[in-house]
Each structure stands twice: as C-alpha cells, then as structure tokens.
Amino acid sequence: MEQSELGDSHSCGGCSRNDEIISVEAPARLDTLPEDCISMVVSYTSPRDACVVASVSKTVKSAAESDLVWEKFLPQDYSSLVPRSVDFLCKKEIYMSLANDSVLIDDGKKSIWLEKGSGKKCYMLSAMDLNIAWIDRPLYWKWNTDPESKFEKVAELRHVCCFRIRGKISCGMLSKGTHYLVYLVFKRTSGGSVGFEETPMEAQVGFVGKESSKSFVLLEPSRRGYRYSCVWRRPVYREFRTGRPREGVRGERETDGHVEEPKERGDGWSEVKLGNFYISDGGCDDDGDEIEFAIMEPRNSEVGQRKSGLIFQGIEIRPMKEREEMVIAKSSNSDNI
C-alpha cells in the first residue's frame, strides 16, 4: 500500500527534523501571533505541512501539534473508528493510528485508513463485499484464509470460463475534492495461474447510472512481444499497444493503445489499476450516489477459455498522488486541444 511519509512518530511530540519532507522558513511575525491563531492558520493546511512547520520554533511546534489542528485533519466520523480499549493522549495520536493501520468496518467486509500526507480516506472492499460471478459454486471458486490478507476470507479462483467481478461504494463515504484510483488486489496460487497472460480484461469505473470509463488490463504480465485476440486467437503484435490495428488480423478490440499490467506490492500481493474518478468539492448530490467498478472478459472474447489460479483479496480505492493528478490533467488538456 503506497502512502505518503510523515515520519514514524506516533507521539504528540511531533515530527523530528529527520521527518521533514522539505525545508521551509516561516515568516518572522508568525511567532509573535497568539498560539491559538497559529493553530487556526495551520489547520487550513495539511498534515504534511503541519509536520514541516512544527520544526520552525517551539511556539509554532506547540501550536501545530494542538488538538485544534489535528481534529481538523481527522474525518468527522473518526470516533467510530477508534478502539475503545485504547487511550490516546491527543488528536495527533489518533490521526497517526488511522494512517498507519487500517480499521475493519461493515462486519469486517471493508477496511478504512487515512492517506498519511493528506488525511484523505482510503478503502479496501474485501472479496466478500464484491459481486463475483459463480462465487457460490465450490467447483469454480472457494473461500480461503490467508495470513497476508487483512480480511477473514479471500476468494480463490479454481476454474471458470466466465470471469466477472463487480463492486460499488457510496461516494458519501469518500473525501470531497479528491481524485481517486481503483485497484484490484490479487496474487497467484502456488500452482500459478492459467488463462490470463494473453487475455486482456475489460475494466470499468464510474458513477452508477452514468457512462463509465473503460480500459484494458492484464492480470498476468505479458512475457512475449505479442498477445492474442480474444475473438480469433490470432497473434496481435505490438501494434495492439500503439492502438494501430495490424492488417489482416480480424476481431481486435478497440483500444486507446494502453493496457495496464499488474505490479507487485510490498505486502505479498499484486495490484492492477482499473480506472479513476473524481469526487467534487461539493460531494455527491445525495448520500445514495454510488461509484461502481468492474473487471470482466470483453463481450467479444472467446467463449469457453479456462481460467484458474488467482486469489483475490479485494478492490482498493485510494487518492491519487500529486504527480498522478498532473498526468491526468495533462491528458485531459491534450484531449481538448
């Protein structure tokens, strides 16, 4: 799980100079303001900025680490996420606890944590919280436990010819004014997977009732310079990646020339990006609005192709990093030119 670094300190003592991300110099007059005024100013920044400015002076540090500041960084419902058995000394300790460790909610079917640098909400929906085709058939799927999973159960694919996973989440649960990315989190079984290396899946992400964005993803990295069309099983060479169809090859899907491939994480799992969406500053029209996401075989894929050997932990929803937002914005501007 990729998160911004603020430092490892959980105490109210704050971030040390080693935890600084950038070096800043506060205006000379900041120290002359009353402490509660300094706290108010810092509360309109971010957790990352609060840690940085705390190194300026003892007065500013005391103000930047006050409960007034860190309660502003916590979600409104944070009290429901804090274990009653734990006594925290200050709001910053609560924040760091939620940023460093996820909390299970919805009867253990979801987990939530805070993106450390921004305080934005992150979620993972477990496989138990997803709509998986044929999941109730033991011949095709089975529920297992996995010591590397944060959830009680994971879904192991035994054998299917029709692969489809869907899920959704209320956008009222997410942070406003935030670009989010959606990832499928999975890994291979000890025996390896079958049927995924040469077959791009179709991914969809969008608001319920509105047109979804579509992309193509692989659940196994491609080991060759070509892939097969899911319709005719004929070779589709590197032109597939560039979006330029190869003459004489029928049945190729329309694509923007990019296919997402899985990446290994540091927690024993792999992830592949399904898409992205944006929650505006005004939030949703109402709390009933939902974001839906799916990964499935394209409609024109070859019928009856056997697939097996993957274990699914769930779908993760987390904020974009600043550099990722810049890439999205640049892409959008290019489309408008």
N, C-alpha and C positions, 0 to 999 in steps of 0.2 A: 504494500500500500504506500503510495507516494504521498508524503506530507511535507509542508514547509517546516523548516527548522527554526525554533525559537531558543533552543537550549534544553538541557535536561533537568533544569532546576524545577522542582515542584513546590518549593517553599515560598513563603511570602517575601523572602529576602530578595527575589527577583533574579534577573539575568546578570551574569558576570560579564566582564569585558570580553571574555573568550566567546561569549554567546552573541556578540554584536554581529549583525549582518552587514551594516555599513557604518561609517563613522560620520556623525553629524555634530553640529555645533549649534546649540540653542541660542536664540537671541539673548543678549546680556540682560535685558529687562525681565525675562521670564522668571528669574529667581526672586525678583522683587514683588511679584504678584502673590496674593494670598494663596495658600496651598489648595483650598477648595476651588479657586479659579483655575489654577494649573491643572487640577484633576479634570475639571469640566472641559478644558481645551483638549487634553489628551484623550478623553473619552470619545471624541469625534474623529479619532484616527483609527488605528488598527492594533491588534495585539502585537504584531511585529514592531510597529512604530513605538508602542508603549515600552517595549523592552529596550529599544535603542535609546530613547530619550532618557530612560532611567539612569543612564551612565553619566549624564551631564553634571549632576551635583546631588548632594544628599537631600536637599529640599525638593528638587524635581523628582528624585527617585521615590521619596515618600509619597508624593502626590500621584505619580504614575502607577504606583502599586496599591493604591487605595481601593476599597470595595466599590466606591462610586465609579471608578474607571472600569474595573473588570466585570461588574454586573452588567454594564452596557454591552460588553462583548459576549456575554452568555445569552443563549436563546431564552425567550420568555418562559418556556416550559422546563427550564433546566432542573427545577426542584424535583420533578417527577423522574429524572434520570439519575439522581444522586442516591446511592445506597444509604439507607437509614442507619446502618451499622457503622458508618464511617463518619468521624467528626473532623470536618475541615476547619482550619483556622481562619481562612479568608476566602474571598471570591476567586482570587487568582489560583488558589489550590484546586478549587472546583473546576475551573477552566482547564487547567493542565491535566487533571484527571480525565476529563471528557475528550481532550485532544490526544492523549497518549493511549487510551484504552477505549474500545467500543463497548456499548451497552446494549444488551439484548432487549427488544421490545416486542409487542404483539405476540405474546406467548412463545417467545423465542424464535419467531419466524423472520424477524428483521433485526438488524443491528444499526446503531447510530453512533457517530462520533463527530468531533469538530475538526475542521481543517485548521491546523495549528497557527498558521500565519495570519489567517483572515477571520476565523471564527465561523465560517460558513458550515452549514450542516452537510454531512455525508451519510449515505445509507448503503447497506447491502441487503437485498432481498434474498433470502435463502431459497434453495431449490424447493423447499416445502411451500413457499409462498408464490411459486410460479405455476403457470398452466403448461404442463408438459404432455405432449401427445403420447398416449398409450402408457402413461406412468402407472396406471392401476393394473397393468398386466405384468406379472412376475416373469413371464417369458421374455419380455422386452426390456424391462427396467427392474432394478432392485434398490431398495434403500439400505445404505450402509452408514457406519460411523467412520470418522476419520480424525485422527489426533491433530491434524493440521487445520481442521475446519473450526470456525468459531460457532458453528451450529451443531445441533444434536445429530442431524442426519444430512447425508449428501446423496445425490441421485446418480447411480452408476448405470450407464447405457450398456445393456447386454447384447441386444440385436434389434434393430428396426430397419425398415425400408422407407418409412416416412418420418422425417426428423423435423420437429417444430417445438419451440419454446417461446412462451409469451409471458408478459408481466405488465404491471402498471402500479403507479403510485400517485397519491393525491398531491397536486402541486402546492397545496396549502401547507404541506409538511416541509417544504424546501425553503431555502433562503431567497429572499427577494433580491432583484437586481443582480442575478447570478447566471453565468453561463455554466452549464453542467455537461459532463461527458458520461456516457453509459458504457459499461464494460461487462462482458460475460467472463466469469471467473471459473476456470476448469483445469483439469490435468488428465494425463493419460493413466490408464491402468498399468499394472506391472507387465501385462502381456502386450501392451501397445494398442494403438487404435487401427481401425480398418475403415476405409471408405471416405476419409475426409481430406487426404493430402491433395488430391487432384480435383476436388469438387468445391468451388466457392459457394458459400451460403449467402442468402439474401438477408440483410439486416434492415429493420425499420424502427424509427424513433419519431414520436410526435405527440401532439395533443389529441385526446380522444375526440372523434368527430371531425377532425381536420386532416388535411393531407399530411402524410408522414414523409420524412426524408428517407431515402433508400440508398443502400451501399452494398458492397460485396465483401465478404470476409472469408478467410480460411481458418479452420480450426487445427490444421497441421501446417507447419511451414513447408513451402514448396521446395523440393530438393532438386528439381530439374528446371531447365530453361523454358519449359512449356507446360501447359495444362490441357485437360481435355474438355471439350464442350459437354455440358451435362445432357445435351439432346442426342448428339450423334456419336459421342465418344471419339471424335476425331481430334487430332492434336491442335491445340490453339497455342501458337508460339508467343514470343514476347510482344507481338502486336496487341495481345489482349491487355497488357499493362498500359500501352500507349493509347488505347481506345481506337486504333486504326484496324479495321477488320482485315483479315487475311483472305485474299481472293481464293475462291474455290472451297472455302470451309463454310458449310451451312450450319444454321442452328445456334450461332453465337448470340449471347445475350447483349443487350445494350448496356454499356458501362461508361463511366466517366474516365476510365483508364487507370483507376487506382483500386487495388484490392488490399484491404487490411490483413496483416498477418499477426499471429499471436506473439506475445512477448512474455518471457519468464519474469516472475516477480521474486521478491526476496523471502516469501513466506511459504515456498513449496508449491505454489500454484502458477498458472499462466493466465493471461488476460488478453482479450481482443476487443478493440473499440467497435461498438455497434453504431454510434452516432452521437449527436449532441442536441441540446435545446436550451432555451433561454427563459428564465422567469423574470419578468419585468419588475421595475421598482414598485409598481402598483400591485404586484402579485397577480392572483387569478381573479376572474370575475366572481367566483364564489369557491368555497372550500370543496365543492363537488367536482371541480375540474380535475382531470387526471392526465398524467403522461403515460403513454403506452409504448412498449418496446417489444421487439420480436426478432427471432432468428429462425430461419426455415430454409428448406430447399426451394429454389425458384420454381414457378409453375411449369416451366418448360424443361425441368430436369428429368433425367432418365428414371423411369419407374422401376422399382424393384432392386435398386442398388443397396447392398447390405452395408450397414454402418454399425460399429461397435467400439468398445474400448475407451470411452471417455467418462470422467467423473465430474459432475457439475456441483459446485458449491453455491453459486447464485449469481445475481446481477448486481454490480456495484455502480452507484451514482455519486460522483464527486465533482467539485468545482474545477474549472479549467485553471491552469496556471496562467500568469500574465503573458508569457511567451506564446501559449496556445491560443489565447484570445487574440493576440496580434496576428497570428496566422489566419484565424477565421475571418477577422476584419479585412485583412489584405485580400483574401479570396473573394469576399463579398464585393469589395470595391472593384476587383478585376471583372467580376460578372456584370457590374453595372456600366462598365466602360464600353 
